Every structure is written in structure tokens, then in C-alpha cells.
Amino acid sequence: MSSSEPQTGQDWTNVERDQALDVYFEMYELEQRREKYIRRRYYEAFVARHPHRSVKALEYKLQNISACLVEMGFAPLRGMAPAFNYQRSLLPEAAARIEAIESLVLASANAEPSTPKSASITAIVPAPNLHPSKWAELARAEPISRKIDFIAREQANRRLGLAGEEWVVELEKRTLHDAGEPGLAKRVRHVAVEQGDGLGYDVQSFDVVTGEERLIEVKTTRAGIWMPFMLTQNEVRVSARAAKAFMLYRVHAFGDDPRVYKLPGALEASCDLTPLSFRALPRAATA
């Protein structure tokens, strides 16, 4: 997919944009309910109504909508990578669509996680790549008012977080065992369960080549690779203090066939961190 919108020589009309939003959110609702659908049929129906719009042009507009959702902190459609150079008027329209299905989004965020396939090294994928200037632009963007925060709600789903951590423990054990290190595999520990979740990481494992200790913080989402995640001050602090050993595992598409990418070292170096809240105490009065 190119980085700029396919050109047709005509701006999108309000009707076309509304119907593109219809297409996106009809598929989105099915996905939130975990119902199967055929994306191609939605594309073909839209192009039949608007023959001067190609499938490629429609898909780029849907990628713009994905970017709106990512910017607002919601899961976008799976496999629909965000394209961030969109008209700002699209953002409140996408926000209104999300608010209209608030109960469905909340139910999806709070739902019991499905049982994934056995962990395998084939689940490891490269981290997403977005130019730093684009993240900086998103950080400066005027926030859109919303009633719910999908990221915070999903991350508060302890059942989902625990399932993701257990999957990573299995992945680490299998990786070390397959590399001829069964002794190290037996020493992998789910420390968040054994010692509590205040350590700043969830799993203690070992480097498959050097045998050195690895401190793994796990973040899990049912959404795709582009979904942002929340970090605590303690996790950021521990990642800086133990940068050589620290690794964040971002488990995504959690369900039948999860994937994971890894961010090594200090989180301030590997992530763009945007403050969302502050702890405040009143200052002493001055004369």
C-alpha cells in the first residue's frame, strides 16, 4: 500500500465518506463479536455503488479510519494498517461511530480470552515501524473527547493479561527447549504470579544464545499489531535500570493464532511515551 491516497481526480463526497464509515464499522462490529465475514464482499458492494472509486481507494480510506481509531486509543480492524495523513474532519465522525457501539466495545474489552494455539517461534514477528515524526505529530494532536478508553479497559482485563503471560511462558520454554537448552527452559518463571505484579516485569527467562537472564514485561491485546499499549512508571523505570536484560513482549491478535513482537532495552528508547495523567498535590501557599 502506498503512503499517499490513490488519486481519482475527485474529492470524496460526504455520502461516499459516510458509506465508507458504514463499511468500516459494519465489519468492525462483526469483528468485536468475533463473527467471521468476507471483507472482499464489502469492497465489491461499495465499488458497485461508486464505480469511479477503486477497491484500492476505498481501502486507503478505511486505513484513514483505522488511523483515527489508533489515535483515539481504540483497536482498529485487524489487518487494516493505519494511514495517518487524513482530513481532521474524519476524526469526530469516527468518534461518533465508536460511541454509538460503546456497549459492544466494552464487552469486547472485558470478554473472556479464547484459548490460543500452542506457542511457537513462528509467532514472533518484527515490530511495527512508523517514522518518529508521525508519532510526534500524534502526540501533539488535540485529543478527541470520548467516554471510554479501549486500551485501558482491555489492559485492565486481568484474565486477558494472565492468558498472554502464560502464553509467553510457554513460548520461552519451547524456544529454549528447541534450542537445546532444556535446563534453562525448566528455570523460566512466571514471576508476576509467584511474586506479584510490582516487579516491573512478568516473566523471568534466558537468552537462547548467551544464557543471560531476560526480564520480560508482557502486554496483550486481541487487536492487531498497531494497537498502542499502556505502561506504568515502574515498568519504564525498571526497563531503564535493567536495560541489558529487559524485554517487552507485545502479544497481539490474541486468540486462535497470536503473534508477538519484542522491544529490547529501555522503553524510553524503544517507545514514544505520551503522558495521559498526572499525580497532583497542592503546593504550599505563598505570600
ABEGO torsion letter per residue (X at the ends): XBABBBBAGBBBBAAAAAAAAAAAAAAAAAAAAGBBBBAAAAAAAAAAABAABBAAAAAAAAAAAAAAAAAAGBBBBBGBBBBABBBAAAAAAAAAAAAAAAAAAAAAAABBBBBBBBBBAAABBBBBBBBAAAAAAAAABBBBBBABBAAAAAAABAAAAAAAAAAAAAAAAAAAAAAGBAAAAAABBBAAAAAEAAAGBABBBBBAAAGBBBBBBBBBBABBAABBBBBBAAAAAAAAAAAAABBBBBBBGBEABBBBBBBBEBAAAABBBBBABBBBBBBBBBX
